Amino acid sequence: MMTLKRGTSLEILMGRIIYLCLGLLAVSVLGLKLMDTDVNNIELVDRGLYTVITEKGPVNIALDDVLRIERTFTKAAVTGNPVELDKIYTKQGFIYTSSTDPFSQKAHELINSLDYYGLKVWQRPNLSLEAIGKYGYAIGTPANLVPIVFFLLDLQSLSLTIGALSLFVLIFPRRVTPGKKIYQRTRSLEPEFKSGDEKLEVLAK
């Protein structure tokens, strides 16, 4: 009975933790969605100088501000046409563009000005991912909201980690418990077998 109560209380606790993590995950996703800033247009101002027009206002980007470029090739869900998704990390935040965007031509001009070979990942030398990670927010995000964005990203990662561990703890004992019960049942039957053997020895005498 004590083992059953402990198992039940553990399942209740893990279940509550999983629900809490799901709630925090939903809050973080919703918060990031609300603070996301869309790019409306990209314009070439001068040689090597571009203006990214966002919902929060224009942001000037020079070629020296670009730190990393990631290209992903996929297909459209409905038509099946090839689509290129580009993520450009700059010192003012990242720019997420698609080949279906009306400003994709200017985005490709910006990319091709640095990446001449069409690499899937282009990055400036002697630059670590940790250094680029501090610019992991959408371009045009107000400076006072940047700490909140990183807080929500950390909350999202923490919720996923704790939720996954809680789910593992919730499922794993169920796989182990039947084996324990069979072992305990076998051990409990051993004295009966022994007593039966002793009875046979007495009858034989």
Residue frames relative to the residue before (quaternion, step in Angstrom):
aa qw qx qy qz dx dy dz
M 1.0000 0.0000 0.0000 0.0000 0.00 0.00 0.00
M 0.6410 0.5268 -0.3252 0.4538 3.56 0.99 -0.85
T 0.6515 0.5156 -0.3112 0.4614 3.59 1.00 -0.87
L 0.6471 0.5231 -0.3123 0.4584 3.56 1.04 -0.86
K 0.6615 0.5007 -0.3091 0.4649 3.59 0.97 -0.86
R 0.6413 0.5207 -0.3260 0.4596 3.56 0.99 -0.82
G 0.6586 0.5121 -0.3072 0.4579 3.57 0.97 -0.89
T 0.6588 0.5088 -0.3069 0.4614 3.56 0.99 -0.87
S 0.6720 0.4906 -0.3033 0.4644 3.59 0.91 -0.88
L 0.6264 0.5270 -0.3350 0.4665 3.59 1.08 -0.69
E 0.6502 0.5111 -0.3167 0.4644 3.58 0.98 -0.82
I 0.6383 0.5211 -0.3239 0.4649 3.59 1.00 -0.81
L 0.6626 0.5112 -0.3002 0.4577 3.57 0.94 -0.94
M 0.6793 0.4797 -0.2935 0.4715 3.59 0.87 -0.93
G 0.6311 0.5365 -0.3324 0.4510 3.57 1.05 -0.74
R 0.6539 0.5033 -0.3100 0.4722 3.57 1.00 -0.82
I 0.6399 0.5183 -0.3268 0.4637 3.59 1.00 -0.78
I 0.6429 0.5179 -0.3244 0.4617 3.60 0.99 -0.80
Y 0.6518 0.4988 -0.3171 0.4752 3.60 0.95 -0.83
L 0.6378 0.5226 -0.3271 0.4616 3.59 1.01 -0.79
C 0.6610 0.5024 -0.3025 0.4682 3.59 0.97 -0.87
L 0.6341 0.5188 -0.3334 0.4665 3.59 1.02 -0.74
G 0.6454 0.5170 -0.3184 0.4634 3.58 1.04 -0.78
L 0.6656 0.4889 -0.2997 0.4776 3.58 0.95 -0.89
L 0.6261 0.5355 -0.3330 0.4586 3.57 1.06 -0.75
A 0.6563 0.5036 -0.3116 0.4675 3.58 0.96 -0.84
V 0.6417 0.5226 -0.3224 0.4596 3.59 1.00 -0.82
S 0.6727 0.4965 -0.3010 0.4586 3.60 0.93 -0.90
V 0.6518 0.5056 -0.3197 0.4662 3.60 0.95 -0.83
L 0.6639 0.4983 -0.3039 0.4675 3.58 0.94 -0.89
G 0.6531 0.5189 -0.3144 0.4531 3.59 0.99 -0.84
L 0.6624 0.4913 -0.3051 0.4763 3.58 0.96 -0.83
K 0.6346 0.5285 -0.3324 0.4555 3.57 1.06 -0.73
L 0.6706 0.5001 -0.3010 0.4577 3.58 0.98 -0.82
M 0.7372 0.4090 -0.2292 0.4866 3.58 1.05 -0.73
D 0.4484 0.6857 -0.4602 0.3419 3.57 1.26 0.03
T 0.2077 -0.7770 0.5875 0.0893 3.55 -1.05 0.83
D 0.2745 -0.7809 0.5440 0.1379 3.57 -0.63 1.14
V 0.3870 -0.6856 0.5706 0.2338 3.53 -1.24 0.63
N 0.2476 -0.7958 0.5409 0.1129 3.57 -0.77 1.07
N 0.8040 -0.0948 0.0947 0.5793 3.58 1.06 -0.66
I 0.1707 -0.7379 0.6409 0.1251 3.55 -1.33 0.40
E 0.0497 -0.8138 0.5786 -0.0227 3.56 -0.71 1.10
L 0.3854 -0.6879 0.5685 0.2346 3.53 -1.17 0.73
V 0.2222 -0.7988 0.5510 0.0945 3.55 -0.56 1.21
D 0.7674 -0.1051 0.1272 0.6196 3.55 0.88 -1.01
R 0.7033 -0.4387 0.3236 0.4562 3.54 -1.25 0.08
G 0.8369 0.0965 -0.1121 0.5269 3.56 -0.60 1.20
L 0.6920 0.4067 -0.2796 0.5269 3.60 1.23 0.19
Y 0.0475 -0.8021 0.5946 -0.0301 3.55 -0.73 1.15
T 0.2438 -0.7309 0.6157 0.1650 3.53 -1.26 0.51
V 0.1807 -0.7708 0.6063 0.0747 3.54 -0.73 1.14
I 0.1880 -0.7941 0.5726 0.0784 3.55 -0.54 1.20
T 0.0562 -0.8112 0.5816 -0.0234 3.56 -0.56 1.22
E 0.6976 -0.4439 0.3463 0.4431 3.55 -1.33 0.01
K 0.7225 0.4263 -0.2398 0.4886 3.60 1.14 -0.59
G 0.7402 -0.3658 0.2264 0.5167 3.59 1.26 0.05
P 0.6244 -0.5604 0.3904 0.3790 3.61 -1.26 0.20
V 0.1059 -0.7616 0.6376 0.0478 3.54 -1.23 0.68
N 0.3083 -0.7579 0.5487 0.1714 3.58 -0.80 1.04
I 0.0847 -0.7928 0.6035 0.0004 3.55 -0.95 0.99
A 0.1615 -0.7570 0.6266 0.0909 3.58 -0.84 0.99
L 0.6478 -0.5290 0.3699 0.4045 3.56 -1.21 0.42
D 0.6295 0.5419 -0.3353 0.4446 3.59 1.10 -0.62
D 0.6220 0.5550 -0.3410 0.4346 3.60 1.22 -0.37
V 0.5894 0.5790 -0.3681 0.4264 3.59 1.21 -0.40
L 0.1875 -0.8189 0.5395 0.0567 3.58 -0.75 1.12
R 0.8067 -0.0351 0.0875 0.5834 3.58 0.94 -0.86
I 0.1111 -0.7728 0.6227 0.0508 3.56 -1.14 0.74
E 0.0807 -0.7873 0.6111 0.0145 3.56 -0.87 1.01
R 0.1271 -0.7830 0.6070 0.0478 3.57 -0.84 1.04
T 0.0279 -0.7719 0.6351 -0.0025 3.56 -1.01 0.89
F 0.1722 -0.7902 0.5839 0.0709 3.55 -0.83 1.02
T 0.0842 0.7878 -0.6001 0.1107 3.55 -0.78 1.09
K 0.4228 -0.6743 0.5303 0.2921 3.56 -1.29 -0.28
A 0.5513 -0.6049 0.4622 0.3415 3.53 -1.16 0.66
A 0.5515 -0.6554 0.4108 0.3123 3.56 -0.98 0.88
V 0.7427 0.4132 -0.2278 0.4751 3.61 0.91 -0.84
T 0.7962 0.3272 -0.1585 0.4836 3.58 0.65 -1.13
G 0.3749 -0.7378 0.4842 0.2839 3.58 1.11 -0.61
N 0.4303 0.7003 -0.4625 0.3324 3.57 1.27 0.18
P 0.5422 -0.6246 0.4397 0.3501 3.62 -1.03 0.68
V 0.0796 -0.7835 0.6162 0.0020 3.55 -1.01 0.91
E 0.2164 -0.7629 0.5982 0.1153 3.55 -0.98 0.89
L 0.1329 -0.7744 0.6169 0.0465 3.56 -0.85 1.05
D 0.0763 -0.8148 0.5746 -0.0071 3.57 -0.72 1.10
K 0.0897 -0.7650 0.6363 0.0418 3.52 -1.09 0.82
I 0.1004 -0.8143 0.5716 -0.0115 3.54 -0.52 1.27
Y 0.1938 -0.7828 0.5836 0.0953 3.57 -0.57 1.17
T 0.0005 -0.7910 0.6109 -0.0346 3.57 -0.80 1.04
K 0.6559 -0.5105 0.3852 0.4010 3.55 -1.30 0.08
Q 0.6783 0.4388 -0.2835 0.5167 3.58 1.32 -0.11
G 0.7092 -0.3603 0.2485 0.5527 3.58 1.30 0.13
F 0.5455 -0.6266 0.4395 0.3414 3.57 -1.25 0.08
I 0.2840 -0.7219 0.6104 0.1599 3.53 -1.30 0.61
Y 0.1266 -0.7883 0.6003 0.0465 3.58 -0.74 1.08
T 0.0558 0.8150 -0.5694 0.0918 3.58 -0.52 1.19
S 0.2170 -0.7442 0.6190 0.1263 3.52 -1.33 0.42
S 0.5767 -0.5997 0.4264 0.3549 3.55 -1.17 0.54
T 0.6241 0.5288 -0.3394 0.4644 3.59 1.27 -0.19
D 0.5091 0.6438 -0.4266 0.3801 3.62 1.24 -0.14
P 0.5556 -0.6256 0.4221 0.3489 3.62 -1.04 0.63
F 0.7183 0.4063 -0.2455 0.5087 3.60 1.18 -0.46
S 0.3050 0.7938 -0.4839 0.2066 3.60 1.24 0.33
Q 0.5992 0.5734 -0.3691 0.4194 3.61 1.07 -0.65
K 0.6791 0.4680 -0.2889 0.4862 3.58 0.92 -0.88
A 0.6174 0.5377 -0.3459 0.4584 3.57 1.07 -0.68
H 0.6657 0.4868 -0.2999 0.4795 3.59 1.00 -0.80
E 0.5985 0.5428 -0.3634 0.4638 3.59 1.09 -0.59
L 0.6434 0.5156 -0.3078 0.4748 3.56 1.02 -0.83
I 0.6738 0.4933 -0.2924 0.4660 3.57 0.93 -0.93
N 0.7118 0.4692 -0.2660 0.4500 3.58 0.82 -0.99
S 0.5510 0.5993 -0.3996 0.4213 3.59 1.23 -0.26
L 0.7483 0.3371 -0.1886 0.5393 3.59 1.23 -0.45
D 0.7584 0.2841 -0.1526 0.5663 3.56 0.94 -0.91
Y 0.1622 -0.8368 0.5193 0.0611 3.56 -0.11 1.32
Y 0.7370 0.4515 -0.2169 0.4537 3.60 1.16 -0.57
G 0.4692 -0.6989 0.4392 0.3140 3.61 1.20 0.04
L 0.2020 0.8079 -0.5266 0.1707 3.58 1.02 0.79
K 0.5566 -0.5954 0.4555 0.3581 3.56 -1.19 0.53
V 0.7802 0.0810 -0.0409 0.6190 3.57 1.11 -0.70
W 0.0162 -0.7662 0.6422 -0.0157 3.54 -0.81 1.07
Q 0.0607 0.8005 -0.5898 0.0869 3.55 -0.89 0.94
R 0.5277 -0.6212 0.4717 0.3364 3.52 -1.09 0.69
P 0.5195 -0.6539 0.4438 0.3249 3.61 -0.96 0.79
N 0.8280 0.2157 -0.1870 0.4827 3.52 -1.33 0.55
L 0.5746 0.5376 -0.3942 0.4748 3.54 1.08 0.82
S 0.2830 -0.7899 0.5260 0.1389 3.57 -0.61 1.16
L 0.6242 -0.5379 0.4117 0.3894 3.54 -1.29 0.34
E 0.5957 0.5655 -0.3649 0.4384 3.58 1.12 -0.59
A 0.6498 0.5080 -0.3143 0.4700 3.57 1.03 -0.78
I 0.6696 0.4738 -0.2982 0.4881 3.57 1.08 -0.70
G 0.5889 0.6317 -0.3567 0.3562 3.57 1.08 -0.71
K 0.6383 0.5411 -0.3443 0.4257 3.60 1.06 -0.58
Y 0.6667 0.4277 -0.3041 0.5293 3.58 1.32 -0.05
G 0.3933 0.7560 -0.4414 0.2809 3.58 1.21 0.45
Y 0.5346 0.5588 -0.4534 0.4431 3.57 0.74 1.07
A 0.6219 -0.5740 0.3822 0.3710 3.56 -1.16 0.59
I 0.5246 -0.6333 0.4677 0.3240 3.55 -1.00 0.84
G 0.7349 0.3710 -0.2964 0.4843 3.56 -0.96 0.88
T 0.4821 0.6543 -0.4457 0.3753 3.59 1.27 -0.09
P 0.4794 -0.6724 0.4695 0.3124 3.63 -0.77 0.92
A 0.6019 -0.6102 0.3839 0.3436 3.57 -1.05 0.81
N 0.6682 0.5105 -0.3151 0.4399 3.60 1.02 -0.69
L 0.6744 0.4769 -0.2961 0.4798 3.61 1.24 -0.29
V 0.4802 0.6923 -0.4311 0.3229 3.60 1.22 -0.29
P 0.6620 0.4862 -0.3380 0.4595 3.69 0.84 -0.78
I 0.6311 0.5249 -0.3362 0.4618 3.59 1.07 -0.69
V 0.6180 0.5451 -0.3410 0.4523 3.59 1.04 -0.75
F 0.6887 0.4637 -0.2856 0.4787 3.58 0.88 -0.90
F 0.6040 0.5441 -0.3549 0.4617 3.61 1.10 -0.63
L 0.6728 0.4832 -0.2949 0.4763 3.59 0.94 -0.86
L 0.6257 0.5235 -0.3418 0.4664 3.60 1.06 -0.67
D 0.6552 0.4918 -0.3063 0.4848 3.60 1.00 -0.83
L 0.6366 0.5231 -0.3246 0.4645 3.59 1.02 -0.79
Q 0.6312 0.5347 -0.3237 0.4591 3.57 1.04 -0.75
S 0.6772 0.4830 -0.2898 0.4735 3.58 0.89 -0.94
L 0.6576 0.5134 -0.3073 0.4577 3.59 0.98 -0.87
S 0.6488 0.5183 -0.3163 0.4587 3.58 0.98 -0.83
L 0.6548 0.5067 -0.3119 0.4661 3.58 0.97 -0.83
T 0.6681 0.5083 -0.3050 0.4497 3.59 0.94 -0.87
I 0.6997 0.4559 -0.2756 0.4761 3.60 0.79 -1.02
G 0.6413 0.5284 -0.3259 0.4510 3.59 0.99 -0.78
A 0.6578 0.5018 -0.3106 0.4680 3.59 0.97 -0.82
L 0.6541 0.5026 -0.3137 0.4702 3.60 0.97 -0.80
S 0.6484 0.5129 -0.3160 0.4654 3.59 0.99 -0.82
L 0.6438 0.5125 -0.3168 0.4717 3.58 1.01 -0.77
F 0.6314 0.5232 -0.3292 0.4681 3.58 1.04 -0.74
V 0.6672 0.4908 -0.2968 0.4753 3.58 0.94 -0.90
L 0.6507 0.5290 -0.3128 0.4460 3.58 1.08 -0.73
I 0.7277 0.4274 -0.2374 0.4811 3.58 0.99 -0.83
F 0.6460 0.5870 -0.3358 0.3542 3.59 0.88 -0.94
P 0.6659 0.4938 -0.3482 0.4375 3.70 0.78 -0.77
R 0.6112 0.5622 -0.3597 0.4255 3.60 1.07 -0.61
R 0.6650 0.4872 -0.3029 0.4782 3.55 1.11 -0.61
V 0.6939 0.4741 -0.2727 0.4683 3.56 1.14 -0.63
T 0.6055 0.6259 -0.3501 0.3452 3.59 1.01 -0.84
P 0.6513 0.5103 -0.3523 0.4374 3.68 0.82 -0.79
G 0.6318 0.5315 -0.3297 0.4579 3.58 1.00 -0.73
K 0.6444 0.5147 -0.3163 0.4688 3.55 1.01 -0.82
K 0.6557 0.5196 -0.3199 0.4446 3.57 0.97 -0.88
I 0.6429 0.5158 -0.3228 0.4653 3.59 0.97 -0.84
Y 0.6497 0.5152 -0.3145 0.4621 3.56 1.00 -0.87
Q 0.6694 0.4889 -0.3052 0.4687 3.59 0.94 -0.88
R 0.6394 0.5237 -0.3277 0.4577 3.59 1.01 -0.76
T 0.6409 0.5194 -0.3208 0.4653 3.57 1.01 -0.78
R 0.6575 0.5041 -0.3070 0.4683 3.56 0.98 -0.87
S 0.6606 0.5125 -0.3147 0.4494 3.60 1.02 -0.77
L 0.6673 0.4978 -0.3063 0.4617 3.60 1.13 -0.55
E 0.5160 0.6745 -0.4139 0.3279 3.59 1.17 -0.43
P 0.6623 0.4881 -0.3388 0.4564 3.68 0.82 -0.77
E 0.6248 0.5393 -0.3527 0.4409 3.63 1.05 -0.70
F 0.6454 0.5056 -0.3219 0.4734 3.56 1.02 -0.82
K 0.6517 0.5203 -0.3185 0.4507 3.55 0.98 -0.84
S 0.6622 0.4969 -0.3175 0.4624 3.56 0.97 -0.86
G 0.6225 0.5314 -0.3397 0.4634 3.61 1.07 -0.68
D 0.6486 0.5044 -0.3268 0.4670 3.59 0.97 -0.78
E 0.6365 0.5251 -0.3329 0.4565 3.59 1.03 -0.78
K 0.6305 0.5291 -0.3358 0.4580 3.62 1.03 -0.75
L 0.6494 0.5153 -0.3219 0.4572 3.58 0.97 -0.81
E 0.6345 0.5231 -0.3318 0.4622 3.55 1.04 -0.76
V 0.6474 0.5146 -0.3247 0.4590 3.61 1.00 -0.76
L 0.6599 0.4999 -0.3072 0.4693 3.58 0.98 -0.85
A 0.6387 0.5321 -0.3386 0.4407 3.56 1.03 -0.76
K 0.6379 0.5172 -0.3283 0.4667 3.57 1.08 -0.67
